[in-house]
Amino acid sequence: MKVLVPIKRVIDYNVKVRVKPDNSNVDLANVKMAINPFCEIAVEEAVRLKEAGTATEVIVISIGDKSCQEQLRTALALGADRAIQIETDQNLDALNIAKLLQKVVEEEQPQLVILGKQSIDSDNNQTGQMLAALTGLAQGTFASEVKVEESKVNVTREVDGGLQTISLNLPAIITTDLRLNEPRYASLPNIMKAKRKPLEVKSAADFGIDLTARTNLLKVTPPREREAGLIVESIDELVEKLKNEAKVIS
């Protein structure tokens, strides 16, 4: 069974995000980048399927400029077999990313596509669902457990009311939630081996897709600075401040 895992290059979750002075976007200058945490969970799940003998090949794919090869090499060090980079300098929205991934799915014919449920930069939670709609494949989102049984995969989903288990016919698309697994760290020997694993570069223009953005980013603003708390002397003073200053009661 072939497993395809799309991954995204994002700002490391430990880094404090800075906004450009003109509020046009996030400042990426001299910022540490990493694999999106949900994508890392997807890579780990695919590698575990291979280690269990269920999967025969794990392919990672990323869309972006040459800098995303760093994250592809990291995924290879975590256990993926080969990597594909779709090269583009455009900042693509979720629909265009899904369209490019659809073409790769048609070429590679994986039995399973595992994606992170969302990226921590845009938080859209759209690409996996859009890819399922474009390919016509069954989908299981927010997976906290994945079990492959012959021509089916059972996905336990986290929903508002608890857990829901669904059975999907393969091929299928799965998006991962936080509690699916704990990603491993890449060992030094595997990092060295990853340098020799195949990484294929394809141009986004070669897929014949109109990549015109359907959405425009108007403005990026940082969250308001949290103000220091106040100590009040009485209930009456607390009510007065909640009513007249915070304006949270009337």
N, C-alpha and C positions, 0 to 999 in steps of 0.2 A: 504494500500500500504506500502510495506517494502522498506526502503531506506538504502543503504549501503554507508558509508563515510570513505574511506581510509585517514589516516592522517600520517604525518611524523614529527619526532623529529628533530629540527634544532637549530642552534645557534640563540638566540634571536636577532631580527633585530636591536635592539638598541645597541648591543655589537659590539665593534671593533674587527674584526677577526684577529687572530694572526696565523702566519705560523710557523711550527716547524723549528728549526735551520737547519736540514738536508733537508728541502724542500720536505719531503716525504708526508706531508698532513697538514691539518689545526690542530692547537693545541686546543684540547677540554678540557684541564685540568682546573678545577675550572671556567668553563665558564657557564653562565646562558643559559639554553636551553628552548625552547618553541615550541608550535605547529606552523608549517609552516603557514605564514599568509594567503596564498591562501587556505590551508586546513581549516583554521578557518572560512573563508568565506563559504566553502562547508558545514561545520557543521551548521553554522547559517542558511543557506538556507534550509537544511534538517529539522531543528527544526521549522522554520517558516512554512514549509509544514505540519508538525504535528500539530502545533498550529491552522492552518487554517482548520484542519480536513481532509486534503488530504492524509497525511501519517498516518499510524497507529503505526509504529515502526521505530526508527532510531538506526542503529548499526554502531559503529565506529570500525575501525580496524587499527592496526599499526604493522609493521614488524621490529623486532630488539630485542635487549637484554632487560633485566628486566627494565632498566631505562626508556623505552618508556611508561611504565605503568603510569608514572606521567602525560604525555600528554593525555593518554586515560582517566584518572580520570578527567582531566580538561575538556575534551570533554563531559564527563558524567555530569559534573557540569553545562555545558552550555545547557544541555537539552537532550542529547542522552540517550537512554534507556538501552543499554548494550554494552559491549566492547569485542573485540577479539584481543589478542596479538599472533602473529606468532613469536615464539621465535627462534632467530638465532644470532650468533656472527659474521656472515659473513657480509662484506660490499657489498651488492647486487647491481647489475646494474638494469637499468629500465626494461629490458626484463624479468629478473628473478622475479622481484617484480610483474610484470604483470602476469606472470605464476602462482605465488602463489595466487594472487587476483582472477584469473580465477577459481581456485579450490574452493575458498570461495564463489564466485558468483554461482557456480554450486551447492554448498551445501545449501546456504541460499535462493537462488532464489529471489533476490530483484527485484522489478519492476523498481527501479531507483538507479543508482550508481553515486554519485556526488564526484568529485575529484577537488583539486586545479589544475590549469592549469600547474603549475610547482613548484618545491621547490626552495627556495632562496639559497640553498647551491650549488647544481649542475646545476640548471637552464636548465635542459635538455628538459622539455616540451615534454615528450615521453610516460609516463606511461599510461595516459588515452587513447591515440590513440592505443597503443599496446594492451591494455586490450580489447578495442572494436574489434580489429582485431581477437584476440584469441577467444573471446566469440561469435563473429558474430552479436553483438548488434549494433543498430543505435547509432550514436554519434553526440553530439553538443558541439563544443569546444569554448572557450573564451566567455562564456555566460555572458551577462550583464542583462538579464531578463529571468526568467523561469516561465511558466504558464502551469499547468497540467489540461487537459480537457479530462475527461473520459479515454479512452485508448490511448491518445496521449499527448505529451508534446511539447509546442511551445517554442523554444529557440531563443532569440535575441542575435546574435553574433556581436562582434566588429571586423570589417574587415577594410582593408586599405581604401576602398571607403566609409565607413560609417557604417551603421548597416544592418545586414541581418537576417531575421527571417525565421527559418526552422521548420517544423513539423516532429516530430519523433514518430514512433510507440513504445509503451512500450512493453517490458522493454527496457531501453536505458541508455546510459552513457553520463554524462555531465561534462565538466571541467569549472571551474569558473574563471572569470576575476575580476579585482579589483572593478569595479563599480556595481557588482551584489547586494551587500548589505554592511551594516556596522555591523560587529560582536559585540555582546553584551559582557559585563563583567560578570563573574561568581559571583553570590552573595554568601555570607557566608553560609546561610541556604542550598543553592544548593550544595555548596562544601561539606558540611557535609552529605547531602543525597547521593552524588556521591560515598561516601565510602561504601555504602550498596548496590549499584547497581552491577549486575553481571559482572565479568571480566573473560573471559575464556582464558586460555593459551594453545596454541597448538604448537607443535614442527614443524619447517619447514621440518625436515627430514621425518615426517610422511606423507607428501604429495606426496612422490615418484617422486620428480622433480630433475633433474640434475641442481644444482645451480652453476656450474662452470662459473666463470666470462668470458664474451666475450671481455671485455675491461680491460686494465691495466692503472692505474694511474701512470704516469711517473714522474711528478714533479708539485709542487705547488709553485708559486711565488707571493709575494704581488705586488700590483701596484706600479709603480714608484712614489717616493715622488715628490709632485708638488713643483717646484722651485719658488722662489720669482720673481715677475714681475719686469720689468725695465722701467724706464721713459726715453724716448728718446727726443732729443732736436729738431729734424726736421724729415720731411718725408723721406729725403734722408738717414738718419741714420736708420730709421725704415725699409726701403727697404733693406738696406745693411745687417741688422741683420736677417731679414726674409730669405734673400738669402744665406748668408754665415754661419750663426749660426744655425738657426732653419731649414734651407734647405727645406722650404715649397713652395718657388717659385724659378723659374730658369730664 
